[in-house]
Amino acid sequence: MTLPVTFVEVVEVRRITPRTARITFAAEELPDAVGTAPDQQLKLCFPRPGQREPVLPARQDDPTGWYRAYLAIPEERRPLLRGFTLRGRRPGTRLVEIDFVLHGDTGPAAAWALRAAPGDRLGMVGPSALYAPPVPFAEAAAAADWVLLAGDETALPALATLVGALPAGVRAVVYVEVADEAERQPLEGPEGLDVHWLHRDGAAPGAVLTGAVRSAELPPGRPFAWLAGEAGAVRALRRHLVEERGVPKASVDFTGYWRHRLTQDDAPTAEDLADAQERLAGY
């Protein structure tokens, strides 16, 4: 399996909420079958200061070889990497949509997105089945009595694609924490989708989400839970479901997308490493 490594060029920038930009890119190359499944992960390569476009790693036949090629680029020219979820691919085209949460001018992705304009170029690694989530979501959802999806605004691109992929007849309960009412986005899913929008309104990230799920009267029966967002909140929710609600660990798919007061460039904490080990052991 060859992992796509290609330049992408901005075609359109839309503010879908005050703090979220949906950017449409045209990929120079993209296989027809890529980007059609839900929750597809990818990496974006951002240029270093002074560069008009990033230096991309050389393509490799080995699907994991791209990272060795990336590390082989001299550090002063090596692009800055950030992980994203593909929000969508327009059928029959090489146009892809990626949502950026605009949380200030403090990181390379948000800073770039604040100024993005048609013609700007980034690099893209993926999407690919190599980065597909370890749990076959549709199968897990169909086998459960009901589904819980919980996350913050960084989880919305993945969550929206998963809600859209829910099998017919599956009961689903969704909890989404966003900054305020203006950050709500349309979620299209099966009839009866039960969506709870939670507003942070200045509270610490994840506090409103974890509090709402802890106090919720959840449906009876055997659930499958998908949790994503700030790592500490995801960790707390998972512990609550497993230790207090008796949900089997194998029935909880969890991912910490970001860490409060830490960046992706900071070293992983002991809890981050434990979470990674548990994900690997669980699947």
C-alpha positions as CSV (number, residue, x, y, z in Angstrom):
1,M,0.0,0.0,0.0
2,T,1.5,3.3,-1.1
3,L,0.7,6.3,1.1
4,P,-0.3,9.4,-0.9
5,V,2.2,12.3,-0.5
6,T,1.2,15.3,-2.5
7,F,1.0,19.1,-2.6
8,V,-2.5,20.6,-2.0
9,E,-3.5,24.1,-3.0
10,V,-6.2,26.3,-1.3
11,V,-9.3,26.7,-3.5
12,E,-11.7,28.2,-1.0
13,V,-11.8,29.4,2.6
14,R,-15.1,29.5,4.5
15,R,-15.8,30.4,8.1
16,I,-18.5,27.9,9.0
17,T,-18.5,29.3,12.6
18,P,-16.7,32.2,14.1
19,R,-13.9,29.9,15.3
20,T,-13.8,27.2,12.5
21,A,-12.6,27.6,9.0
22,R,-13.4,25.0,6.3
23,I,-10.7,25.0,3.7
24,T,-11.1,23.3,0.4
25,F,-7.9,22.1,-1.2
26,A,-7.1,20.8,-4.7
27,A,-4.7,17.9,-4.4
28,E,-2.1,17.5,-7.2
29,E,-2.5,13.7,-7.0
30,L,-5.1,11.6,-5.1
31,P,-6.2,8.1,-5.9
32,D,-10.0,7.7,-6.7
33,A,-10.7,5.4,-3.7
34,V,-9.0,7.6,-1.1
35,G,-11.0,9.7,1.3
36,T,-14.4,8.0,0.9
37,A,-14.6,6.3,4.4
38,P,-15.5,8.1,7.6
39,D,-12.9,9.3,10.2
40,Q,-10.0,9.3,7.7
41,Q,-6.8,10.6,9.3
42,L,-4.1,12.6,7.4
43,K,-1.0,14.8,8.1
44,L,-0.6,18.3,6.7
45,C,2.9,19.6,6.1
46,F,3.3,23.3,6.9
47,P,6.2,25.4,5.5
48,R,8.9,26.7,7.8
49,P,9.2,30.5,8.2
50,G,10.6,32.0,5.0
51,Q,9.4,29.1,2.8
52,R,6.6,29.6,0.2
53,E,5.7,26.0,0.3
54,P,6.9,23.0,2.4
55,V,9.6,20.5,1.4
56,L,7.8,17.1,1.1
57,P,9.3,13.8,2.0
58,A,10.3,11.6,-0.9
59,R,7.7,8.9,-1.8
60,Q,8.4,5.4,-0.7
61,D,7.0,2.0,-1.7
62,D,6.9,1.1,2.0
63,P,3.8,2.7,3.4
64,T,5.6,3.7,6.6
65,G,8.8,4.9,4.8
66,W,7.5,8.4,4.4
67,Y,8.3,9.2,8.0
68,R,11.9,8.1,7.6
69,A,12.1,10.2,4.5
70,Y,10.6,13.1,6.5
71,L,13.2,12.8,9.2
72,A,15.9,12.7,6.5
73,I,15.1,16.3,5.5
74,P,17.5,18.7,7.3
75,E,15.7,20.1,10.4
76,E,15.9,23.7,9.2
77,R,14.0,22.7,6.0
78,R,11.8,20.0,7.5
79,P,8.0,20.8,7.3
80,L,6.0,21.1,10.5
81,L,3.5,18.3,10.8
82,R,0.0,18.4,12.2
83,G,-2.7,15.7,12.2
84,F,-6.2,16.3,10.9
85,T,-9.4,14.4,10.0
86,L,-10.7,14.7,6.4
87,R,-14.0,16.4,6.6
88,G,-15.0,15.3,3.1
89,R,-13.9,14.7,-0.5
90,R,-16.0,16.0,-3.3
91,P,-17.1,13.1,-5.5
92,G,-15.3,12.8,-8.9
93,T,-12.7,15.4,-8.0
94,R,-9.4,15.8,-6.2
95,L,-11.0,18.4,-3.9
96,V,-10.8,17.7,-0.2
97,E,-12.2,19.7,2.7
98,I,-10.5,20.1,6.1
99,D,-11.7,22.0,9.1
100,F,-9.4,24.2,11.2
101,V,-10.2,25.3,14.7
102,L,-9.0,28.8,15.0
103,H,-7.8,29.0,18.6
104,G,-5.4,32.0,18.1
105,D,-2.0,32.7,16.6
106,T,-0.2,30.3,18.8
107,G,0.5,27.2,16.6
108,P,1.6,26.6,13.0
109,A,-1.8,25.2,11.9
110,A,-4.1,27.9,13.4
111,A,-1.7,30.7,12.5
112,W,-1.6,29.5,8.9
113,A,-5.4,29.0,8.7
114,L,-6.1,32.6,10.0
115,R,-4.2,33.9,6.9
116,A,-5.0,31.2,4.3
117,A,-6.1,32.4,0.9
118,P,-6.6,30.7,-2.5
119,G,-3.3,29.7,-4.1
120,D,-1.5,28.9,-0.8
121,R,0.1,25.5,-0.8
122,L,0.7,22.8,1.8
123,G,1.8,19.2,1.7
124,M,-0.5,16.3,2.6
125,V,0.4,12.8,3.7
126,G,-2.6,10.5,3.4
127,P,-5.5,9.9,3.8
128,S,-5.1,6.2,3.6
129,A,-6.4,3.0,5.1
130,L,-3.1,2.9,7.0
131,Y,-4.5,5.7,9.2
132,A,-7.9,4.2,9.4
133,P,-9.3,3.9,13.0
134,P,-8.6,0.5,14.6
135,V,-12.3,-0.1,15.3
136,P,-14.6,-0.8,12.3
137,F,-17.1,1.8,13.4
138,A,-20.2,0.7,11.4
139,E,-19.7,-2.9,12.6
140,A,-19.3,-2.0,16.2
141,A,-22.3,0.4,16.0
142,A,-24.5,-2.3,14.5
143,A,-23.5,-4.9,17.1
144,A,-24.3,-2.6,20.0
145,D,-27.7,-1.7,21.5
146,W,-26.8,2.0,21.2
147,V,-23.9,4.3,20.4
148,L,-22.4,7.2,22.4
149,L,-20.3,9.8,20.6
150,A,-18.6,12.5,22.7
151,G,-16.0,15.1,21.9
152,D,-15.2,18.8,21.6
153,E,-14.9,21.0,18.5
154,T,-11.6,19.3,17.4
155,A,-13.6,16.1,17.2
156,L,-16.4,17.5,15.0
157,P,-14.9,16.7,11.6
158,A,-14.5,13.0,12.5
159,L,-17.7,12.9,14.5
160,A,-19.8,14.3,11.7
161,T,-18.5,11.7,9.2
162,L,-19.2,8.9,11.7
163,V,-22.7,10.1,12.4
164,G,-23.3,10.1,8.7
165,A,-22.1,6.5,8.5
166,L,-24.3,5.1,11.3
167,P,-26.3,2.1,10.1
168,A,-30.0,2.5,9.8
169,G,-31.9,1.8,13.0
170,V,-29.0,2.4,15.4
171,R,-29.8,4.6,18.4
172,A,-27.1,7.2,18.9
173,V,-26.5,9.8,21.6
174,V,-24.1,12.7,20.9
175,Y,-22.4,15.1,23.3
176,V,-20.4,18.0,21.8
177,E,-18.6,20.6,23.8
178,V,-17.9,23.9,22.0
179,A,-16.9,27.4,23.1
180,D,-20.4,28.9,22.8
181,E,-23.7,28.7,21.0
182,A,-22.2,30.3,17.8
183,E,-19.9,27.3,17.4
184,R,-22.7,24.8,16.7
185,Q,-22.6,23.0,13.4
186,P,-25.3,21.0,11.5
187,L,-25.0,17.2,12.1
188,E,-26.7,15.0,9.6
189,G,-27.5,11.5,10.8
190,P,-30.2,8.9,11.1
191,E,-33.7,9.8,12.2
192,G,-33.9,10.1,16.0
193,L,-30.2,11.2,16.5
194,D,-30.0,12.7,20.0
195,V,-27.6,15.6,20.0
196,H,-26.6,17.6,23.1
197,W,-24.6,20.8,22.4
198,L,-22.7,21.9,25.4
199,H,-21.3,25.4,25.7
200,R,-18.0,26.0,27.6
201,D,-18.6,29.7,28.1
202,G,-15.2,30.2,29.7
203,A,-15.0,26.9,31.6
204,A,-11.9,24.7,31.4
205,P,-11.7,22.5,28.3
206,G,-13.5,19.3,28.8
207,A,-15.1,20.2,32.1
208,V,-18.6,20.7,30.7
209,L,-18.4,17.6,28.5
210,T,-17.3,15.3,31.3
211,G,-19.8,16.7,33.7
212,A,-22.7,16.3,31.2
213,V,-21.9,12.6,30.4
214,R,-21.3,11.8,34.1
215,S,-24.7,13.1,35.1
216,A,-26.6,11.8,32.0
217,E,-29.3,9.2,32.1
218,L,-27.9,7.1,29.3
219,P,-29.9,4.4,27.5
220,P,-30.0,0.9,28.8
221,G,-28.3,-2.0,27.1
222,R,-24.9,-2.6,25.6
223,P,-23.2,0.5,24.2
224,F,-20.4,1.3,21.9
225,A,-18.6,4.6,22.8
226,W,-16.5,6.8,20.6
227,L,-14.6,9.5,22.5
228,A,-12.2,12.2,21.1
229,G,-11.0,15.7,21.9
230,E,-8.8,17.1,24.7
231,A,-6.7,14.2,26.0
232,G,-7.5,14.7,29.7
233,A,-11.2,14.9,29.1
234,V,-11.2,11.8,26.9
235,R,-9.2,10.0,29.6
236,A,-11.7,11.0,32.3
237,L,-14.7,10.0,30.2
238,R,-13.3,6.6,29.4
239,R,-12.6,5.9,33.1
240,H,-16.1,6.9,34.0
241,L,-17.7,4.7,31.4
242,V,-15.5,1.7,32.2
243,E,-15.2,2.0,36.0
244,E,-18.5,3.6,36.9
245,R,-20.9,2.4,34.2
246,G,-19.4,-1.0,33.5
247,V,-18.8,-0.5,29.8
248,P,-16.2,-3.1,28.6
249,K,-12.9,-1.5,27.6
250,A,-13.1,-3.1,24.1
251,S,-16.4,-1.2,23.6
252,V,-14.7,2.2,24.0
253,D,-12.8,3.8,21.1
254,F,-10.9,6.8,22.4
255,T,-8.4,9.3,21.0
256,G,-6.8,12.4,22.6
257,Y,-6.5,14.9,19.8
258,W,-4.8,17.7,21.8
259,R,-3.5,18.4,25.3
260,H,-4.5,21.5,27.4
261,R,-1.4,23.8,27.8
262,L,0.7,21.4,25.7
263,T,1.4,21.3,22.0
264,Q,2.0,18.4,19.6
265,D,5.7,19.2,19.8
266,D,5.9,18.7,23.5
267,A,7.0,15.3,24.8
268,P,4.2,12.8,25.7
269,T,3.4,12.5,29.4
270,A,3.3,9.3,31.3
271,E,-0.5,9.2,30.9
272,D,-0.2,9.8,27.1
273,L,2.1,6.8,26.9
274,A,-0.2,4.6,29.0
275,D,-3.2,5.6,26.8
276,A,-1.2,4.7,23.6
277,Q,-0.2,1.3,25.1
278,E,-3.8,0.5,26.1
279,R,-5.1,1.4,22.6
280,L,-2.6,-1.0,21.1
281,A,-3.3,-3.7,23.6
282,G,-7.1,-3.3,23.1
283,Y,-7.0,-3.9,19.4
